[in-house]
Amino acid sequence: MSKVQAVRPLNVPAVSPRVLWTAAAVVAGLLLLAYLVAFDQGAVSQSGMFLHELMHDGRHLLGVPCH
Ligand SMILES: [Zn+2]
């Protein structure tokens, strides 16, 4: 007859720090992209109107006030 031993619970965190940092980086990147598409008028990107014109259709698609 086999002997049943008590199983110790694993000490595994629900969310690993690596997943947490990856998720934070993705969210930060998406927020930066949303800012560049919706609000940047060349002030932060220092690209003049190039970025504005590049994102122009996306801005109108999202309904962000443009001009
Ligand atoms: Zn426009």
N, CA, C, O and the ligand as a Tripos MOL2 file, in Angstrom:
@<TRIPOS>MOLECULE
protein
  269   267    68     0     0
PROTEIN
NO_CHARGES

@<TRIPOS>ATOM
      1 N           0.8420   -1.1790    0.0000 N.3       1 MET1
      2 CA          0.0000    0.0000    0.0000 C.3       1 MET1
      3 C           0.8810    1.2330    0.0000 C.2       1 MET1
      4 O           1.8110    1.3690    0.7940 O.2       1 MET1
      5 N           0.5500    2.1340   -0.9290 N.am      2 SER2
      6 CA          1.3740    3.3390   -1.0090 C.3       2 SER2
      7 C           0.9920    4.3020    0.1010 C.2       2 SER2
      8 O          -0.1440    4.3550    0.5730 O.2       2 SER2
      9 N           1.9670    5.0270    0.4710 N.am      3 LYS3
     10 CA          1.7680    5.9850    1.5510 C.3       3 LYS3
     11 C           1.4930    7.3630    0.9460 C.2       3 LYS3
     12 O           2.2550    7.8240    0.0970 O.2       3 LYS3
     13 N           0.4410    8.0060    1.3620 N.am      4 VAL4
     14 CA          0.0950    9.3380    0.8500 C.3       4 VAL4
     15 C           0.8190   10.3750    1.6820 C.2       4 VAL4
     16 O           0.7020   10.4280    2.9070 O.2       4 VAL4
     17 N           1.5660   11.1910    0.9750 N.am      5 GLN5
     18 CA          2.2920   12.2420    1.6780 C.3       5 GLN5
     19 C           1.5790   13.5770    1.4810 C.2       5 GLN5
     20 O           0.9330   13.8190    0.4620 O.2       5 GLN5
     21 N           1.7140   14.4010    2.4510 N.am      6 ALA6
     22 CA          1.1290   15.7360    2.3530 C.3       6 ALA6
     23 C           1.8920   16.5310    1.3020 C.2       6 ALA6
     24 O           3.1220   16.5210    1.2620 O.2       6 ALA6
     25 N           1.1450   17.2110    0.4650 N.am      7 VAL7
     26 CA          1.7550   18.0130   -0.5960 C.3       7 VAL7
     27 C           1.8430   19.4490   -0.1220 C.2       7 VAL7
     28 O           0.8580   20.0620    0.2890 O.2       7 VAL7
     29 N           3.0430   19.9550   -0.1930 N.am      8 ARG8
     30 CA          3.2070   21.3560    0.1750 C.3       8 ARG8
     31 C           2.7370   22.2380   -0.9660 C.2       8 ARG8
     32 O           3.0320   21.9400   -2.1230 O.2       8 ARG8
     33 N           2.0260   23.2980   -0.6840 N.am      9 PRO9
     34 CA          1.5940   24.2000   -1.7590 C.3       9 PRO9
     35 C           2.8050   24.9140   -2.3680 C.2       9 PRO9
     36 O           3.7420   25.3020   -1.6700 O.2       9 PRO9
     37 N           2.7520   25.0690   -3.6670 N.am     10 LEU10
     38 CA          3.8310   25.7760   -4.3430 C.3      10 LEU10
     39 C           3.7300   27.2600   -4.0470 C.2      10 LEU10
     40 O           2.6370   27.8160   -3.9390 O.2      10 LEU10
     41 N           4.8530   27.8720   -3.9210 N.am     11 ASN11
     42 CA          4.8880   29.2990   -3.6470 C.3      11 ASN11
     43 C           5.0980   30.0470   -4.9640 C.2      11 ASN11
     44 O           6.1360   30.6700   -5.1900 O.2      11 ASN11
     45 N           4.0950   29.9680   -5.8140 N.am     12 VAL12
     46 CA          4.1690   30.6170   -7.1250 C.3      12 VAL12
     47 C           3.2910   31.8540   -7.1070 C.2      12 VAL12
     48 O           2.1040   31.7560   -6.7940 O.2      12 VAL12
     49 N           3.8370   33.0070   -7.4320 N.am     13 PRO13
     50 CA          2.9960   34.1950   -7.4500 C.3      13 PRO13
     51 C           1.9740   34.1320   -8.5720 C.2      13 PRO13
     52 O           2.2190   33.5090   -9.6050 O.2      13 PRO13
     53 N           0.8380   34.7700   -8.3740 N.am     14 ALA14
     54 CA         -0.2150   34.7580   -9.3850 C.3      14 ALA14
     55 C           0.2410   35.4490  -10.6590 C.2      14 ALA14
     56 O          -0.0670   34.9900  -11.7580 O.2      14 ALA14
     57 N           0.9640   36.5360  -10.5250 N.am     15 VAL15
     58 CA          1.5000   37.2570  -11.6770 C.3      15 VAL15
     59 C           2.9920   37.4140  -11.4480 C.2      15 VAL15
     60 O           3.4220   37.9860  -10.4470 O.2      15 VAL15
     61 N           3.7760   36.9030  -12.3830 N.am     16 SER16
     62 CA          5.2190   36.9990  -12.2050 C.3      16 SER16
     63 C           5.6800   38.4130  -12.5220 C.2      16 SER16
     64 O           5.0400   39.1100  -13.3090 O.2      16 SER16
     65 N           6.7730   38.8400  -11.9260 N.am     17 PRO17
     66 CA          7.2770   40.1940  -12.2090 C.3      17 PRO17
     67 C           7.6060   40.4000  -13.6810 C.2      17 PRO17
     68 O           7.4340   41.4990  -14.2070 O.2      17 PRO17
     69 N           8.0750   39.3530  -14.3480 N.am     18 ARG18
     70 CA          8.3990   39.4940  -15.7730 C.3      18 ARG18
     71 C           7.1480   39.8150  -16.5860 C.2      18 ARG18
     72 O           7.1820   40.6770  -17.4650 O.2      18 ARG18
     73 N           6.0480   39.1290  -16.2990 N.am     19 VAL19
     74 CA          4.7890   39.3990  -17.0100 C.3      19 VAL19
     75 C           4.2920   40.7890  -16.6650 C.2      19 VAL19
     76 O           3.7850   41.5060  -17.5280 O.2      19 VAL19
     77 N           4.4370   41.1700  -15.4020 N.am     20 LEU20
     78 CA          3.9830   42.4950  -14.9750 C.3      20 LEU20
     79 C           4.7480   43.6010  -15.6840 C.2      20 LEU20
     80 O           4.1470   44.5770  -16.1330 O.2      20 LEU20
     81 N           6.0780   43.4620  -15.7930 N.am     21 TRP21
     82 CA          6.8850   44.4900  -16.4680 C.3      21 TRP21
     83 C           6.6030   44.5170  -17.9650 C.2      21 TRP21
     84 O           6.5810   45.5840  -18.5780 O.2      21 TRP21
     85 N           6.3890   43.3500  -18.5490 N.am     22 THR22
     86 CA          6.0460   43.3090  -19.9680 C.3      22 THR22
     87 C           4.7110   43.9980  -20.2180 C.2      22 THR22
     88 O           4.5780   44.7760  -21.1630 O.2      22 THR22
     89 N           3.7320   43.7170  -19.3830 N.am     23 ALA23
     90 CA          2.4210   44.3520  -19.5290 C.3      23 ALA23
     91 C           2.5340   45.8620  -19.3390 C.2      23 ALA23
     92 O           1.8910   46.6240  -20.0610 O.2      23 ALA23
     93 N           3.3400   46.3000  -18.3770 N.am     24 ALA24
     94 CA          3.5050   47.7390  -18.1510 C.3      24 ALA24
     95 C           4.1720   48.4000  -19.3520 C.2      24 ALA24
     96 O           3.7960   49.5080  -19.7340 O.2      24 ALA24
     97 N           5.1580   47.7310  -19.9520 N.am     25 ALA25
     98 CA          5.8250   48.2830  -21.1350 C.3      25 ALA25
     99 C           4.8760   48.3690  -22.3150 C.2      25 ALA25
    100 O           4.8980   49.3500  -23.0580 O.2      25 ALA25
    101 N           4.0450   47.3550  -22.4950 N.am     26 VAL26
    102 CA          3.0760   47.3640  -23.5960 C.3      26 VAL26
    103 C           2.0620   48.4900  -23.4000 C.2      26 VAL26
    104 O           1.7330   49.2050  -24.3460 O.2      26 VAL26
    105 N           1.5710   48.6440  -22.1810 N.am     27 VAL27
    106 CA          0.5970   49.7050  -21.9000 C.3      27 VAL27
    107 C           1.2340   51.0760  -22.1270 C.2      27 VAL27
    108 O           0.6050   51.9620  -22.7050 O.2      27 VAL27
    109 N           2.4800   51.2540  -21.6760 N.am     28 ALA28
    110 CA          3.1590   52.5350  -21.8800 C.3      28 ALA28
    111 C           3.3440   52.8130  -23.3670 C.2      28 ALA28
    112 O           3.1580   53.9460  -23.8120 O.2      28 ALA28
    113 N           3.7060   51.7980  -24.1350 N.am     29 GLY29
    114 CA          3.8700   51.9720  -25.5750 C.3      29 GLY29
    115 C           2.5600   52.3230  -26.2580 C.2      29 GLY29
    116 O           2.5300   53.1640  -27.1570 O.2      29 GLY29
    117 N           1.4860   51.6880  -25.8410 N.am     30 LEU30
    118 CA          0.1790   51.9820  -26.4370 C.3      30 LEU30
    119 C          -0.3010   53.3810  -26.0560 C.2      30 LEU30
    120 O          -0.9170   54.0670  -26.8710 O.2      30 LEU30
    121 N          -0.0230   53.8060  -24.8250 N.am     31 LEU31
    122 CA         -0.3910   55.1680  -24.4310 C.3      31 LEU31
    123 C           0.3940   56.1960  -25.2300 C.2      31 LEU31
    124 O          -0.1490   57.2240  -25.6350 O.2      31 LEU31
    125 N           1.6800   55.9160  -25.4580 N.am     32 LEU32
    126 CA          2.4950   56.8250  -26.2720 C.3      32 LEU32
    127 C           1.9570   56.8770  -27.6980 C.2      32 LEU32
    128 O           1.8660   57.9530  -28.2890 O.2      32 LEU32
    129 N           1.6050   55.7310  -28.2470 N.am     33 LEU33
    130 CA          1.0500   55.6900  -29.6000 C.3      33 LEU33
    131 C          -0.2790   56.4410  -29.6590 C.2      33 LEU33
    132 O          -0.5280   57.1840  -30.6080 O.2      33 LEU33
    133 N          -1.1330   56.2520  -28.6530 N.am     34 ALA34
    134 CA         -2.4150   56.9600  -28.6280 C.3      34 ALA34
    135 C          -2.1950   58.4650  -28.5330 C.2      34 ALA34
    136 O          -2.9220   59.2430  -29.1510 O.2      34 ALA34
    137 N          -1.1870   58.8730  -27.7540 N.am     35 TYR35
    138 CA         -0.8900   60.3040  -27.6600 C.3      35 TYR35
    139 C          -0.4200   60.8400  -29.0050 C.2      35 TYR35
    140 O          -0.8530   61.9060  -29.4420 O.2      35 TYR35
    141 N           0.4680   60.0970  -29.6580 N.am     36 LEU36
    142 CA          1.0020   60.5630  -30.9340 C.3      36 LEU36
    143 C          -0.0850   60.6390  -31.9950 C.2      36 LEU36
    144 O          -0.0930   61.5530  -32.8200 O.2      36 LEU36
    145 N          -1.0050   59.6750  -31.9730 N.am     37 VAL37
    146 CA         -2.0760   59.6790  -32.9780 C.3      37 VAL37
    147 C          -3.0810   60.7920  -32.6760 C.2      37 VAL37
    148 O          -3.5210   61.4960  -33.5850 O.2      37 VAL37
    149 N          -3.4400   60.9500  -31.4190 N.am     38 ALA38
    150 CA         -4.5680   61.8080  -31.0970 C.3      38 ALA38
    151 C          -4.1960   63.2520  -30.7860 C.2      38 ALA38
    152 O          -4.9290   64.1640  -31.1670 O.2      38 ALA38
    153 N          -3.0860   63.4810  -30.1110 N.am     39 PHE39
    154 CA         -2.8850   64.8110  -29.5510 C.3      39 PHE39
    155 C          -1.6340   65.5270  -30.0240 C.2      39 PHE39
    156 O          -1.5800   66.7560  -29.9640 O.2      39 PHE39
    157 N          -0.6490   64.8170  -30.4810 N.am     40 ASP40
    158 CA          0.6020   65.4790  -30.8420 C.3      40 ASP40
    159 C           0.4190   66.3010  -32.1120 C.2      40 ASP40
    160 O          -0.0560   65.7980  -33.1300 O.2      40 ASP40
    161 N           0.7920   67.5360  -32.0370 N.am     41 GLN41
    162 CA          0.7120   68.4190  -33.2090 C.3      41 GLN41
    163 C           2.1120   68.8220  -33.6390 C.2      41 GLN41
    164 O           2.3010   69.8680  -34.2590 O.2      41 GLN41
    165 N           3.0920   67.9930  -33.3090 N.am     42 GLY42
    166 CA          4.4690   68.3020  -33.6630 C.3      42 GLY42
    167 C           5.2560   68.9160  -32.5280 C.2      42 GLY42
    168 O           6.4530   69.1590  -32.6790 O.2      42 GLY42
    169 N           4.6240   69.1750  -31.3950 N.am     43 ALA43
    170 CA          5.3110   69.8150  -30.2800 C.3      43 ALA43
    171 C           6.2680   68.8500  -29.5880 C.2      43 ALA43
    172 O           7.3900   69.2240  -29.2490 O.2      43 ALA43
    173 N           5.8320   67.6200  -29.3790 N.am     44 VAL44
    174 CA          6.6730   66.6400  -28.6870 C.3      44 VAL44
    175 C           7.5480   65.8970  -29.6790 C.2      44 VAL44
    176 O           8.7350   65.6870  -29.4270 O.2      44 VAL44
    177 N           6.9810   65.5050  -30.7880 N.am     45 SER45
    178 CA          7.7440   64.6950  -31.7330 C.3      45 SER45
    179 C           8.7760   65.5130  -32.4850 C.2      45 SER45
    180 O           9.6990   64.9470  -33.0710 O.2      45 SER45
    181 N           8.6420   66.8350  -32.4840 N.am     46 GLN46
    182 CA          9.5890   67.7240  -33.1770 C.3      46 GLN46
    183 C           9.7160   67.3590  -34.6500 C.2      46 GLN46
    184 O          10.7770   67.5370  -35.2490 O.2      46 GLN46
    185 N           8.6470   66.8530  -35.2270 N.am     47 SER47
    186 CA          8.6930   66.4530  -36.6280 C.3      47 SER47
    187 C           7.9160   67.4300  -37.4920 C.2      47 SER47
    188 O           7.5970   67.1310  -38.6430 O.2      47 SER47
    189 N           7.6130   68.5860  -36.9460 N.am     48 GLY48
    190 CA          6.8110   69.5190  -37.7220 C.3      48 GLY48
    191 C           5.4280   68.9420  -37.9050 C.2      48 GLY48
    192 O           4.8320   68.4420  -36.9500 O.2      48 GLY48
    193 N           4.9150   69.0020  -39.1000 N.am     49 MET49
    194 CA          3.5860   68.4760  -39.3760 C.3      49 MET49
    195 C           3.6510   67.0780  -39.9830 C.2      49 MET49
    196 O           2.6220   66.5340  -40.3840 O.2      49 MET49
    197 N           4.8500   66.4850  -40.0560 N.am     50 PHE50
    198 CA          4.9800   65.1670  -40.6760 C.3      50 PHE50
    199 C           4.1620   64.1310  -39.9240 C.2      50 PHE50
    200 O           3.3890   63.3930  -40.5350 O.2      50 PHE50
    201 N           4.3210   64.0650  -38.6060 N.am     51 LEU51
    202 CA          3.5930   63.0680  -37.8230 C.3      51 LEU51
    203 C           2.0980   63.3560  -37.8400 C.2      51 LEU51
    204 O           1.2840   62.4320  -37.8610 O.2      51 LEU51
    205 N           1.7350   64.6410  -37.8320 N.am     52 HIS52
    206 CA          0.3230   65.0140  -37.8990 C.3      52 HIS52
    207 C          -0.2950   64.5020  -39.1980 C.2      52 HIS52
    208 O          -1.3740   63.9090  -39.1950 O.2      52 HIS52
    209 N           0.3940   64.7360  -40.2900 N.am     53 GLU53
    210 CA         -0.1340   64.2850  -41.5780 C.3      53 GLU53
    211 C          -0.1150   62.7670  -41.6750 C.2      53 GLU53
    212 O          -1.0080   62.1710  -42.2780 O.2      53 GLU53
    213 N           0.8930   62.1430  -41.0870 N.am     54 LEU54
    214 CA          0.9770   60.6800  -41.1230 C.3      54 LEU54
    215 C          -0.1870   60.0350  -40.3820 C.2      54 LEU54
    216 O          -0.7160   59.0150  -40.8240 O.2      54 LEU54
    217 N          -0.5850   60.6190  -39.2660 N.am     55 MET55
    218 CA         -1.6400   60.0600  -38.4300 C.3      55 MET55
    219 C          -3.0040   60.6750  -38.7150 C.2      55 MET55
    220 O          -3.9670   60.4120  -37.9940 O.2      55 MET55
    221 N          -3.0950   61.4920  -39.7610 N.am     56 HIS56
    222 CA         -4.2950   62.2730  -39.9930 C.3      56 HIS56
    223 C          -5.5430   61.4090  -40.1830 C.2      56 HIS56
    224 O          -6.5800   61.6920  -39.5830 O.2      56 HIS56
    225 N          -5.4620   60.3790  -40.9930 N.am     57 ASP57
    226 CA         -6.6380   59.5400  -41.2330 C.3      57 ASP57
    227 C          -7.0360   58.7900  -39.9700 C.2      57 ASP57
    228 O          -8.2240   58.6400  -39.6850 O.2      57 ASP57
    229 N          -6.0560   58.3210  -39.2150 N.am     58 GLY58
    230 CA         -6.3610   57.6400  -37.9650 C.3      58 GLY58
    231 C          -7.0300   58.5600  -36.9690 C.2      58 GLY58
    232 O          -7.9110   58.1450  -36.2170 O.2      58 GLY58
    233 N          -6.6080   59.8100  -36.9670 N.am     59 ARG59
    234 CA         -7.2040   60.8040  -36.0680 C.3      59 ARG59
    235 C          -8.6840   61.0030  -36.4130 C.2      59 ARG59
    236 O          -9.5380   61.0240  -35.5270 O.2      59 ARG59
    237 N          -8.9700   61.1470  -37.6770 N.am     60 HIS60
    238 CA        -10.3670   61.3220  -38.0900 C.3      60 HIS60
    239 C         -11.1650   60.0490  -37.8560 C.2      60 HIS60
    240 O         -12.3400   60.1090  -37.4950 O.2      60 HIS60
    241 N         -10.5330   58.8930  -38.0600 N.am     61 LEU61
    242 CA        -11.2220   57.6250  -37.8430 C.3      61 LEU61
    243 C         -11.6520   57.4860  -36.3900 C.2      61 LEU61
    244 O         -12.7330   56.9690  -36.1080 O.2      61 LEU61
    245 N         -10.8120   57.9440  -35.4680 N.am     62 LEU62
    246 CA        -11.1220   57.8360  -34.0460 C.3      62 LEU62
    247 C         -12.0270   58.9640  -33.5660 C.2      62 LEU62
    248 O         -12.4970   58.9340  -32.4290 O.2      62 LEU62
    249 N         -12.2750   59.9480  -34.4050 N.am     63 GLY63
    250 CA        -13.1480   61.0390  -34.0160 C.3      63 GLY63
    251 C         -12.4830   62.0710  -33.1410 C.2      63 GLY63
    252 O         -13.1600   62.8100  -32.4280 O.2      63 GLY63
    253 N         -11.1610   62.1320  -33.1850 N.am     64 VAL64
    254 CA        -10.4350   63.1230  -32.3900 C.3      64 VAL64
    255 C         -10.4790   64.4470  -33.1350 C.2      64 VAL64
    256 O         -10.2510   64.4810  -34.3440 O.2      64 VAL64
    257 N         -10.7670   65.5360  -32.4350 N.am     65 PRO65
    258 CA        -10.7610   66.8290  -33.0960 C.3      65 PRO65
    259 C          -9.4120   67.1090  -33.7450 C.2      65 PRO65
    260 O          -8.3620   66.9210  -33.1310 O.2      65 PRO65
    261 N          -9.4550   67.5490  -34.9590 N.am     66 CYS66
    262 CA         -8.2090   67.7160  -35.7080 C.3      66 CYS66
    263 C          -8.0340   69.1560  -36.1680 C.2      66 CYS66
    264 O          -7.0770   69.8280  -35.7820 O.2      66 CYS66
    265 N          -8.9490   69.6180  -36.9830 N.am     67 HIS67
    266 CA         -8.8240   70.9750  -37.5120 C.3      67 HIS67
    267 C         -10.1860   71.5580  -37.7520 C.2      67 HIS67
    268 O         -10.2990   72.7000  -38.1990 O.2      67 HIS67
    269 ZN         -7.9820   66.5530  -39.9920 Zn       68 ZN68
@<TRIPOS>BOND
     1     1     2 1
     2     2     3 1
     3     3     4 2
     4     3     5 am
     5     5     6 1
     6     6     7 1
     7     7     8 2
     8     7     9 am
     9     9    10 1
    10    10    11 1
    11    11    12 2
    12    11    13 am
    13    13    14 1
    14    14    15 1
    15    15    16 2
    16    15    17 am
    17    17    18 1
    18    18    19 1
    19    19    20 2
    20    19    21 am
    21    21    22 1
    22    22    23 1
    23    23    24 2
    24    23    25 am
    25    25    26 1
    26    26    27 1
    27    27    28 2
    28    27    29 am
    29    29    30 1
    30    30    31 1
    31    31    32 2
    32    31    33 am
    33    33    34 1
    34    34    35 1
    35    35    36 2
    36    35    37 am
    37    37    38 1
    38    38    39 1
    39    39    40 2
    40    39    41 am
    41    41    42 1
    42    42    43 1
    43    43    44 2
    44    43    45 am
    45    45    46 1
    46    46    47 1
    47    47    48 2
    48    47    49 am
    49    49    50 1
    50    50    51 1
    51    51    52 2
    52    51    53 am
    53    53    54 1
    54    54    55 1
    55    55    56 2
    56    55    57 am
    57    57    58 1
    58    58    59 1
    59    59    60 2
    60    59    61 am
    61    61    62 1
    62    62    63 1
    63    63    64 2
    64    63    65 am
    65    65    66 1
    66    66    67 1
    67    67    68 2
    68    67    69 am
    69    69    70 1
    70    70    71 1
    71    71    72 2
    72    71    73 am
    73    73    74 1
    74    74    75 1
    75    75    76 2
    76    75    77 am
    77    77    78 1
    78    78    79 1
    79    79    80 2
    80    79    81 am
    81    81    82 1
    82    82    83 1
    83    83    84 2
    84    83    85 am
    85    85    86 1
    86    86    87 1
    87    87    88 2
    88    87    89 am
    89    89    90 1
    90    90    91 1
    91    91    92 2
    92    91    93 am
    93    93    94 1
    94    94    95 1
    95    95    96 2
    96    95    97 am
    97    97    98 1
    98    98    99 1
    99    99   100 2
   100    99   101 am
   101   101   102 1
   102   102   103 1
   103   103   104 2
   104   103   105 am
   105   105   106 1
   106   106   107 1
   107   107   108 2
   108   107   109 am
   109   109   110 1
   110   110   111 1
   111   111   112 2
   112   111   113 am
   113   113   114 1
   114   114   115 1
   115   115   116 2
   116   115   117 am
   117   117   118 1
   118   118   119 1
   119   119   120 2
   120   119   121 am
   121   121   122 1
   122   122   123 1
   123   123   124 2
   124   123   125 am
   125   125   126 1
   126   126   127 1
   127   127   128 2
   128   127   129 am
   129   129   130 1
   130   130   131 1
   131   131   132 2
   132   131   133 am
   133   133   134 1
   134   134   135 1
   135   135   136 2
   136   135   137 am
   137   137   138 1
   138   138   139 1
   139   139   140 2
   140   139   141 am
   141   141   142 1
   142   142   143 1
   143   143   144 2
   144   143   145 am
   145   145   146 1
   146   146   147 1
   147   147   148 2
   148   147   149 am
   149   149   150 1
   150   150   151 1
   151   151   152 2
   152   151   153 am
   153   153   154 1
   154   154   155 1
   155   155   156 2
   156   155   157 am
   157   157   158 1
   158   158   159 1
   159   159   160 2
   160   159   161 am
   161   161   162 1
   162   162   163 1
   163   163   164 2
   164   163   165 am
   165   165   166 1
   166   166   167 1
   167   167   168 2
   168   167   169 am
   169   169   170 1
   170   170   171 1
   171   171   172 2
   172   171   173 am
   173   173   174 1
   174   174   175 1
   175   175   176 2
   176   175   177 am
   177   177   178 1
   178   178   179 1
   179   179   180 2
   180   179   181 am
   181   181   182 1
   182   182   183 1
   183   183   184 2
   184   183   185 am
   185   185   186 1
   186   186   187 1
   187   187   188 2
   188   187   189 am
   189   189   190 1
   190   190   191 1
   191   191   192 2
   192   191   193 am
   193   193   194 1
   194   194   195 1
   195   195   196 2
   196   195   197 am
   197   197   198 1
   198   198   199 1
   199   199   200 2
   200   199   201 am
   201   201   202 1
   202   202   203 1
   203   203   204 2
   204   203   205 am
   205   205   206 1
   206   206   207 1
   207   207   208 2
   208   207   209 am
   209   209   210 1
   210   210   211 1
   211   211   212 2
   212   211   213 am
   213   213   214 1
   214   214   215 1
   215   215   216 2
   216   215   217 am
   217   217   218 1
   218   218   219 1
   219   219   220 2
   220   219   221 am
   221   221   222 1
   222   222   223 1
   223   223   224 2
   224   223   225 am
   225   225   226 1
   226   226   227 1
   227   227   228 2
   228   227   229 am
   229   229   230 1
   230   230   231 1
   231   231   232 2
   232   231   233 am
   233   233   234 1
   234   234   235 1
   235   235   236 2
   236   235   237 am
   237   237   238 1
   238   238   239 1
   239   239   240 2
   240   239   241 am
   241   241   242 1
   242   242   243 1
   243   243   244 2
   244   243   245 am
   245   245   246 1
   246   246   247 1
   247   247   248 2
   248   247   249 am
   249   249   250 1
   250   250   251 1
   251   251   252 2
   252   251   253 am
   253   253   254 1
   254   254   255 1
   255   255   256 2
   256   255   257 am
   257   257   258 1
   258   258   259 1
   259   259   260 2
   260   259   261 am
   261   261   262 1
   262   262   263 1
   263   263   264 2
   264   263   265 am
   265   265   266 1
   266   266   267 1
   267   267   268 2
@<TRIPOS>SUBSTRUCTURE
     1 MET1         2 RESIDUE 1 A MET
     2 SER2         6 RESIDUE 1 A SER
     3 LYS3        10 RESIDUE 1 A LYS
     4 VAL4        14 RESIDUE 1 A VAL
     5 GLN5        18 RESIDUE 1 A GLN
     6 ALA6        22 RESIDUE 1 A ALA
     7 VAL7        26 RESIDUE 1 A VAL
     8 ARG8        30 RESIDUE 1 A ARG
     9 PRO9        34 RESIDUE 1 A PRO
    10 LEU10       38 RESIDUE 1 A LEU
    11 ASN11       42 RESIDUE 1 A ASN
    12 VAL12       46 RESIDUE 1 A VAL
    13 PRO13       50 RESIDUE 1 A PRO
    14 ALA14       54 RESIDUE 1 A ALA
    15 VAL15       58 RESIDUE 1 A VAL
    16 SER16       62 RESIDUE 1 A SER
    17 PRO17       66 RESIDUE 1 A PRO
    18 ARG18       70 RESIDUE 1 A ARG
    19 VAL19       74 RESIDUE 1 A VAL
    20 LEU20       78 RESIDUE 1 A LEU
    21 TRP21       82 RESIDUE 1 A TRP
    22 THR22       86 RESIDUE 1 A THR
    23 ALA23       90 RESIDUE 1 A ALA
    24 ALA24       94 RESIDUE 1 A ALA
    25 ALA25       98 RESIDUE 1 A ALA
    26 VAL26      102 RESIDUE 1 A VAL
    27 VAL27      106 RESIDUE 1 A VAL
    28 ALA28      110 RESIDUE 1 A ALA
    29 GLY29      114 RESIDUE 1 A GLY
    30 LEU30      118 RESIDUE 1 A LEU
    31 LEU31      122 RESIDUE 1 A LEU
    32 LEU32      126 RESIDUE 1 A LEU
    33 LEU33      130 RESIDUE 1 A LEU
    34 ALA34      134 RESIDUE 1 A ALA
    35 TYR35      138 RESIDUE 1 A TYR
    36 LEU36      142 RESIDUE 1 A LEU
    37 VAL37      146 RESIDUE 1 A VAL
    38 ALA38      150 RESIDUE 1 A ALA
    39 PHE39      154 RESIDUE 1 A PHE
    40 ASP40      158 RESIDUE 1 A ASP
    41 GLN41      162 RESIDUE 1 A GLN
    42 GLY42      166 RESIDUE 1 A GLY
    43 ALA43      170 RESIDUE 1 A ALA
    44 VAL44      174 RESIDUE 1 A VAL
    45 SER45      178 RESIDUE 1 A SER
    46 GLN46      182 RESIDUE 1 A GLN
    47 SER47      186 RESIDUE 1 A SER
    48 GLY48      190 RESIDUE 1 A GLY
    49 MET49      194 RESIDUE 1 A MET
    50 PHE50      198 RESIDUE 1 A PHE
    51 LEU51      202 RESIDUE 1 A LEU
    52 HIS52      206 RESIDUE 1 A HIS
    53 GLU53      210 RESIDUE 1 A GLU
    54 LEU54      214 RESIDUE 1 A LEU
    55 MET55      218 RESIDUE 1 A MET
    56 HIS56      222 RESIDUE 1 A HIS
    57 ASP57      226 RESIDUE 1 A ASP
    58 GLY58      230 RESIDUE 1 A GLY
    59 ARG59      234 RESIDUE 1 A ARG
    60 HIS60      238 RESIDUE 1 A HIS
    61 LEU61      242 RESIDUE 1 A LEU
    62 LEU62      246 RESIDUE 1 A LEU
    63 GLY63      250 RESIDUE 1 A GLY
    64 VAL64      254 RESIDUE 1 A VAL
    65 PRO65      258 RESIDUE 1 A PRO
    66 CYS66      262 RESIDUE 1 A CYS
    67 HIS67      266 RESIDUE 1 A HIS
    68 ZN68       269 GROUP 0 **** ****
